[in-house]
Amino acid sequence: MSQHNPHPIAGIDYPRTLQEFDEWFSTEKASVEYIQQLRWPEGFRCPSCYGRKGWLMATGLIRCSTCKQKISIIAGTLFQGTRKPLRLWFQAMWYITSQKFGGNALGLKRILGLGSYQTAWIWLHKMRCAMVRPSRERLSGNIEVDETLIGGEEKGGKRGRGAGRKSIVVIAVEVHKPKGFGRVRMQRVTDASGANLSPFVQNTVTPGSVVHTDSWGGYNEFQKIGYIHKTVNISNSGDPAHVVMPGVHRIASLLKRWLLGTHQGAISGKHLDSYLDEYAFRFNRRTSKTRGLLFYRLLQQAVAVAPLTYKVLVHGQQQDAEVCRTGQ
């Protein structure tokens, strides 16, 4: 597409630079039209009568030419219920995806001039909700699986796989020979038992893949549930853990550095999975040619995910990442 095309096509075109972003989405109308194209890439379809024709009203609603129903472009999307302009949401998404390490709520509040820290915090969580596709492809090939502990030091606390109030995060990463990593998946678990580790692998790894783990008993069922399971006793290997299983230890190290550097490590267990999803979103797209592609992918998924309300986010019993994946 020409850099100076004033009519970008959602689903085909995305801004590659900040200058292009500012030119493309200089008005609210341009932002609304882009969302409309993303929602109905093959043309408008009325959800009530399935009519194919409608026109965009000044209010941002589409009026069906057949049944006269007024349809909200943002209903059923991440943006549902927002009182802020879509253009401001676009700016928030560009800011978060264009930064190599993302950003925190305080930074977003300052950049966009939002009224409160709480608003910025909620926006970030809603955007993280769109960083994972429920139907995303599972990992395949050679996979390393291990757990790590997330949280501050606790004097006198328990150590190992049941370490006090720290959060246990299980990591799976594709390992490419002779060196290099593919995609990653992560999830917080209540403990490192087979009851938690086996479902995680089933949900994230394609059956028949080669799964490499240490000799922890929680992994013993992997062979029975359809995987080629290879174990190594790290204590007897003669090498440190990060040499025996470089993939998961590298990811764990980068994850902790990111949480500490970008978010100062101040993350509650309830919301941890959302941060894990953001890290995976970034890591799995680390080779993208432009940051604009991350913006596009996030926006593309934002129109497909179920809305995440403030009530559910703050007062709900489920972890917010679970709500995003199930829509409940």
C-alpha positions as CSV (number, residue, x, y, z in Angstrom):
1,M,0.0,0.0,0.0
2,S,1.2,3.5,-0.7
3,Q,2.3,5.4,2.4
4,H,0.1,8.3,1.3
5,N,-3.1,6.3,0.8
6,P,-5.8,8.2,2.7
7,H,-8.2,5.3,2.7
8,P,-6.5,2.3,4.5
9,I,-8.4,-1.0,4.3
10,A,-8.7,-2.8,7.6
11,G,-7.6,-6.4,7.3
12,I,-5.1,-5.5,4.6
13,D,-3.4,-2.2,5.6
14,Y,-1.9,-1.2,8.9
15,P,0.2,1.9,9.9
16,R,3.9,1.2,10.0
17,T,5.1,4.4,11.6
18,L,3.8,7.0,14.0
19,Q,3.4,9.4,11.1
20,E,1.2,7.0,9.2
21,F,-0.8,6.3,12.3
22,D,-1.4,10.1,12.9
23,E,-2.4,10.5,9.2
24,W,-4.7,7.6,9.0
25,F,-6.6,8.1,12.3
26,S,-6.6,11.9,12.5
27,T,-10.4,11.9,13.0
28,E,-12.9,9.8,15.0
29,K,-14.7,9.0,11.7
30,A,-11.6,7.3,10.3
31,S,-11.3,5.2,13.5
32,V,-14.9,4.2,13.4
33,E,-14.7,3.2,9.7
34,Y,-11.6,1.1,10.4
35,I,-13.4,-0.8,13.2
36,Q,-16.3,-1.3,10.9
37,Q,-14.1,-2.9,8.2
38,L,-12.5,-5.2,10.8
39,R,-15.9,-6.3,12.2
40,W,-17.4,-7.0,8.8
41,P,-14.5,-7.6,6.3
42,E,-16.9,-9.1,3.7
43,G,-19.4,-6.2,4.1
44,F,-21.9,-5.3,6.7
45,R,-24.3,-8.0,7.9
46,C,-27.2,-7.0,10.2
47,P,-27.3,-9.3,13.3
48,S,-31.1,-9.0,13.4
49,C,-32.3,-9.6,9.8
50,Y,-29.0,-10.5,8.1
51,G,-29.5,-7.6,5.7
52,R,-26.4,-6.6,3.8
53,K,-26.9,-2.9,3.5
54,G,-26.7,-0.1,6.1
55,W,-25.3,3.3,6.5
56,L,-23.1,4.8,9.1
57,M,-24.8,7.5,11.2
58,A,-23.2,10.5,12.8
59,T,-23.7,8.8,16.2
60,G,-21.4,6.0,15.2
61,L,-24.3,3.5,14.8
62,I,-25.1,1.7,11.7
63,R,-28.8,1.8,10.5
64,C,-29.9,-1.4,8.7
65,S,-31.5,-0.5,5.4
66,T,-33.9,-3.5,5.7
67,C,-35.1,-3.7,9.2
68,K,-34.1,-0.1,10.3
69,Q,-32.4,-1.6,13.4
70,K,-29.5,0.5,14.8
71,I,-26.4,-1.5,15.4
72,S,-23.5,-0.4,17.6
73,I,-20.2,-0.9,15.9
74,I,-18.5,-1.5,19.2
75,A,-21.2,-3.8,20.8
76,G,-19.7,-7.2,21.8
77,T,-16.1,-5.9,21.5
78,L,-13.4,-4.8,23.9
79,F,-14.7,-1.2,23.4
80,Q,-18.3,-1.9,24.4
81,G,-19.7,0.7,26.8
82,T,-16.8,3.1,26.4
83,R,-17.5,6.8,26.7
84,K,-14.1,7.8,25.2
85,P,-13.5,8.3,21.5
86,L,-12.2,5.3,19.6
87,R,-9.4,7.5,18.4
88,L,-8.1,7.7,22.0
89,W,-8.3,3.9,22.3
90,F,-6.3,3.6,19.1
91,Q,-3.7,6.0,20.5
92,A,-3.5,3.8,23.7
93,M,-3.0,0.7,21.6
94,W,-0.4,2.3,19.5
95,Y,1.5,3.5,22.6
96,I,1.4,0.0,24.2
97,T,2.4,-1.9,21.1
98,S,5.0,0.5,19.8
99,Q,7.0,0.3,23.0
100,K,9.4,-2.6,23.1
101,F,8.6,-3.4,26.7
102,G,5.1,-2.1,26.8
103,G,4.0,0.4,29.4
104,N,2.2,0.7,32.8
105,A,-0.9,2.5,33.9
106,L,0.9,5.6,35.1
107,G,2.7,6.0,31.8
108,L,-0.5,5.5,29.8
109,K,-2.3,8.1,32.0
110,R,0.4,10.7,31.4
111,I,0.7,10.1,27.7
112,L,-3.0,10.2,26.9
113,G,-4.0,12.7,29.6
114,L,-6.5,10.3,31.1
115,G,-8.5,11.5,34.1
116,S,-7.3,8.9,36.6
117,Y,-4.9,6.1,37.2
118,Q,-7.8,3.7,37.6
119,T,-9.0,4.4,34.0
120,A,-5.6,3.7,32.6
121,W,-5.3,0.5,34.7
122,I,-8.7,-0.7,33.4
123,W,-7.8,0.1,29.8
124,L,-4.6,-1.8,30.0
125,H,-6.4,-4.9,31.4
126,K,-8.9,-4.7,28.6
127,M,-6.2,-4.5,26.1
128,R,-4.5,-7.5,27.6
129,C,-7.8,-9.3,27.3
130,A,-7.4,-9.0,23.5
131,M,-3.8,-10.3,23.5
132,V,-4.9,-13.9,23.5
133,R,-7.0,-15.7,21.0
134,P,-9.1,-18.6,22.6
135,S,-8.7,-20.6,19.4
136,R,-4.9,-20.0,19.0
137,E,-2.8,-22.8,17.7
138,R,-1.1,-25.1,20.1
139,L,2.7,-25.4,20.3
140,S,4.4,-28.2,18.4
141,G,7.7,-29.9,17.8
142,N,10.2,-30.0,20.7
143,I,8.8,-28.4,23.8
144,E,10.4,-27.6,27.1
145,V,8.1,-27.4,30.1
146,D,9.0,-26.2,33.6
147,E,7.7,-24.0,36.4
148,T,9.1,-20.8,38.0
149,L,8.1,-18.7,41.0
150,I,6.9,-15.2,40.6
151,G,6.9,-12.8,43.6
152,G,9.2,-11.2,46.1
153,E,11.5,-12.9,48.6
154,E,9.8,-14.2,51.7
155,K,12.0,-14.6,54.7
156,G,11.4,-17.9,56.4
157,G,9.0,-19.0,53.8
158,K,8.8,-22.4,52.1
159,R,11.1,-23.1,49.1
160,G,10.7,-25.2,46.0
161,R,7.5,-26.1,44.2
162,G,5.1,-25.0,46.9
163,A,6.8,-21.8,47.9
164,G,4.5,-20.0,50.2
165,R,2.4,-17.2,48.8
166,K,4.5,-16.8,45.7
167,S,2.8,-17.6,42.4
168,I,3.8,-20.7,40.5
169,V,3.9,-20.1,36.7
170,V,4.3,-23.1,34.3
171,I,6.1,-22.3,31.1
172,A,6.1,-24.1,27.7
173,V,8.4,-23.0,24.9
174,E,9.2,-24.4,21.5
175,V,12.9,-25.2,21.2
176,H,14.6,-25.0,17.8
177,K,17.8,-26.9,17.2
178,P,20.7,-26.2,17.3
179,K,19.6,-23.1,19.2
180,G,16.7,-20.6,19.2
181,F,13.1,-20.5,20.5
182,G,9.7,-20.4,18.9
183,R,6.5,-19.6,20.6
184,V,5.7,-19.6,24.3
185,R,2.7,-20.2,26.5
186,M,2.5,-19.5,30.3
187,Q,-0.1,-19.9,33.0
188,R,-0.4,-19.5,36.7
189,V,-1.2,-22.7,38.6
190,T,-2.1,-23.3,42.2
191,D,0.5,-26.0,42.7
192,A,2.8,-28.1,40.6
193,S,0.8,-31.3,40.7
194,G,0.0,-33.4,37.8
195,A,-3.7,-32.3,38.2
196,N,-2.6,-28.8,37.1
197,L,0.4,-29.5,34.8
198,S,-1.3,-32.2,32.6
199,P,-4.3,-30.0,31.6
200,F,-1.9,-27.1,30.9
201,V,0.1,-29.2,28.5
202,Q,-3.0,-30.6,26.8
203,N,-4.4,-27.1,26.3
204,T,-1.1,-25.6,24.9
205,V,0.8,-28.4,23.2
206,T,-0.1,-30.5,20.1
207,P,-0.4,-34.3,20.9
208,G,2.5,-36.2,19.6
209,S,5.0,-33.4,20.3
210,V,8.2,-34.2,22.2
211,V,8.0,-32.7,25.7
212,H,11.2,-32.2,27.7
213,T,11.0,-31.8,31.5
214,D,13.0,-32.4,34.6
215,S,12.3,-35.5,36.7
216,W,9.5,-33.8,38.8
217,G,6.7,-36.3,39.5
218,G,4.0,-33.8,38.4
219,Y,5.0,-34.6,34.8
220,N,4.7,-38.4,35.0
221,E,1.4,-38.6,33.1
222,F,2.6,-36.8,29.9
223,Q,3.3,-40.1,28.1
224,K,-0.1,-41.4,28.9
225,I,-1.9,-38.4,27.5
226,G,-0.3,-38.5,24.1
227,Y,3.1,-36.9,24.2
228,I,6.6,-38.2,23.7
229,H,8.0,-37.4,27.2
230,K,11.7,-37.1,27.7
231,T,13.0,-36.4,31.2
232,V,16.4,-35.4,32.7
233,N,17.5,-35.5,36.3
234,I,19.2,-32.2,36.5
235,S,20.9,-33.0,39.8
236,N,22.6,-36.0,38.2
237,S,23.3,-34.3,34.8
238,G,26.5,-32.5,35.9
239,D,25.2,-29.3,34.3
240,P,23.2,-26.4,35.8
241,A,19.5,-26.2,35.1
242,H,19.8,-23.3,32.6
243,V,22.2,-25.4,30.5
244,V,20.1,-28.5,30.6
245,M,16.8,-26.7,29.8
246,P,17.8,-23.3,28.3
247,G,14.5,-22.4,26.8
248,V,12.3,-22.2,29.9
249,H,15.0,-20.7,32.0
250,R,15.7,-18.0,29.5
251,I,11.9,-17.2,29.3
252,A,11.6,-17.2,33.1
253,S,14.5,-14.8,33.4
254,L,13.2,-12.4,30.7
255,L,9.7,-12.5,32.2
256,K,10.8,-11.6,35.7
257,R,13.0,-8.8,34.3
258,W,10.0,-7.4,32.3
259,L,7.7,-7.6,35.3
260,L,10.2,-5.8,37.5
261,G,11.3,-3.3,34.9
262,T,7.9,-2.3,33.4
263,H,5.6,-3.0,36.2
264,Q,7.9,-2.8,39.2
265,G,6.8,-6.3,40.2
266,A,3.6,-5.0,41.7
267,I,1.2,-7.6,40.3
268,S,-1.5,-9.4,42.2
269,G,-2.0,-13.2,41.7
270,K,-5.5,-12.7,40.5
271,H,-4.3,-10.6,37.5
272,L,-1.0,-12.3,36.9
273,D,-2.3,-14.4,33.9
274,S,-3.2,-11.2,32.1
275,Y,0.4,-10.0,32.4
276,L,1.6,-13.4,31.2
277,D,-0.6,-13.1,28.2
278,E,0.8,-9.7,27.4
279,Y,4.4,-11.0,27.7
280,A,3.6,-14.0,25.4
281,F,1.9,-11.7,22.9
282,R,5.1,-9.6,22.7
283,F,7.5,-12.5,22.7
284,N,5.7,-14.5,20.0
285,R,5.7,-11.4,17.8
286,R,9.3,-10.3,18.5
287,T,10.4,-10.8,14.9
288,S,7.6,-8.6,13.4
289,K,9.1,-6.3,10.9
290,T,7.2,-3.3,12.2
291,R,5.6,-2.4,15.5
292,G,2.5,-1.4,13.5
293,L,1.8,-5.1,12.9
294,L,1.4,-5.6,16.7
295,F,-1.0,-2.7,16.8
296,Y,-3.0,-4.2,14.0
297,R,-3.1,-7.7,15.6
298,L,-4.2,-6.2,18.9
299,L,-7.0,-4.2,17.2
300,Q,-8.0,-7.2,15.1
301,Q,-8.5,-9.3,18.3
302,A,-10.1,-6.4,20.2
303,V,-13.2,-6.6,17.9
304,A,-13.4,-10.4,18.4
305,V,-13.1,-10.8,22.2
306,A,-16.0,-10.6,24.7
307,P,-16.3,-7.3,26.7
308,L,-14.5,-7.2,30.0
309,T,-16.5,-5.1,32.5
310,Y,-15.1,-3.2,35.5
311,K,-17.3,-5.2,37.8
312,V,-15.9,-8.5,36.6
313,L,-12.4,-7.2,36.4
314,V,-12.3,-5.8,40.0
315,H,-14.9,-7.9,41.9
316,G,-15.2,-11.1,39.9
317,Q,-14.0,-14.4,41.4
318,Q,-12.4,-15.6,38.2
319,Q,-9.0,-14.4,37.1
320,D,-9.5,-11.8,34.4
321,A,-7.5,-13.9,31.8
322,E,-10.0,-16.7,32.3
323,V,-12.9,-14.4,31.7
324,C,-11.3,-13.2,28.5
325,R,-10.8,-16.8,27.2
326,T,-14.3,-18.0,28.1
327,G,-16.3,-14.8,27.6
328,Q,-18.0,-15.4,31.0
